[in-house]
Amino acid sequence: MTPLERVNSMKMPFAELKGVTFTEAERDRVVARMLVRPDLCTLGHTIHGGAIMALADSVGAAATVINLPDDAKGTTTIESKTNFIGGAREGATLVATATPVHRGRRTQVWQTRLETEDGKLVAVVTQTQMVLV
């Protein structure tokens, strides 16, 4: 099973609720897309910060899962920091790209860049995932 097939076979109900679609997955890079729908927006038809953070969390968690040691039982987020750079309007598609900062025995750290399809930077998220043993 390829890493992308593995990610797409995982049951991630909250990611499904948000409309997250994983399009690329390798050990060093996971990419997903999410349409900015009206129910993910705040005033002014702009994506809510929580929706941005939730997208990044889903992508970072998926990246961790395909990098877990064989004896691991799973992963959980233990820290996340978001720098909001710009907004994304309703109807736009966000592209979230996670790359590793650190992959250790007990923790992994991932940085996720969230951009609109035309390359406008919306946020940068750094999250730490605990490896559950």
Solvent accessible surface area in square Angstrom, and as a share of the most:
residue,aa,sasa,rsa
1,M,173,0.77
2,T,71,0.41
3,P,40,0.25
4,L,53,0.27
5,E,94,0.42
6,R,99,0.36
7,V,2,0.01
8,N,87,0.45
9,S,76,0.49
10,M,46,0.21
11,K,149,0.63
12,M,37,0.17
13,P,87,0.54
14,F,121,0.50
15,A,4,0.03
16,E,98,0.44
17,L,121,0.60
18,K,6,0.03
19,G,34,0.32
20,V,18,0.10
21,T,80,0.46
22,F,18,0.07
23,T,54,0.31
24,E,73,0.33
25,A,4,0.03
26,E,106,0.48
27,R,135,0.49
28,D,80,0.41
29,R,105,0.38
30,V,0,0.00
31,V,6,0.04
32,A,0,0.00
33,R,81,0.30
34,M,1,0.00
35,L,90,0.45
36,V,1,0.00
37,R,61,0.22
38,P,94,0.59
39,D,105,0.54
40,L,23,0.11
41,C,27,0.16
42,T,70,0.40
43,L,165,0.82
44,G,46,0.44
45,H,110,0.49
46,T,34,0.20
47,I,8,0.04
48,H,96,0.43
49,G,24,0.23
50,G,32,0.31
51,A,9,0.07
52,I,5,0.03
53,M,81,0.36
54,A,18,0.14
55,L,0,0.00
56,A,0,0.00
57,D,52,0.27
58,S,10,0.06
59,V,0,0.00
60,G,0,0.00
61,A,20,0.16
62,A,0,0.00
63,A,0,0.00
64,T,0,0.00
65,V,26,0.15
66,I,14,0.07
67,N,13,0.07
68,L,31,0.15
69,P,54,0.34
70,D,155,0.80
71,D,106,0.55
72,A,22,0.17
73,K,165,0.70
74,G,17,0.17
75,T,30,0.18
76,T,59,0.34
77,T,49,0.29
78,I,84,0.43
79,E,87,0.39
80,S,50,0.32
81,K,111,0.47
82,T,24,0.14
83,N,71,0.37
84,F,106,0.44
85,I,101,0.51
86,G,28,0.27
87,G,27,0.26
88,A,2,0.02
89,R,144,0.52
90,E,65,0.29
91,G,54,0.52
92,A,29,0.23
93,T,25,0.15
94,L,0,0.00
95,V,28,0.16
96,A,0,0.00
97,T,26,0.15
98,A,0,0.00
99,T,54,0.32
100,P,38,0.24
101,V,98,0.56
102,H,87,0.39
103,R,95,0.35
104,G,24,0.23
105,R,180,0.66
106,R,123,0.45
107,T,40,0.23
108,Q,2,0.01
109,V,27,0.16
110,W,0,0.00
111,Q,68,0.30
112,T,0,0.00
113,R,103,0.38
114,L,0,0.00
115,E,47,0.21
116,T,14,0.08
117,E,105,0.47
118,D,127,0.66
119,G,45,0.43
120,K,103,0.44
121,L,43,0.21
122,V,0,0.00
123,A,0,0.00
124,V,26,0.15
125,V,1,0.00
126,T,44,0.25
127,Q,0,0.00
128,T,25,0.14
129,Q,1,0.01
130,M,75,0.34
131,V,3,0.02
132,L,65,0.32
133,V,96,0.55
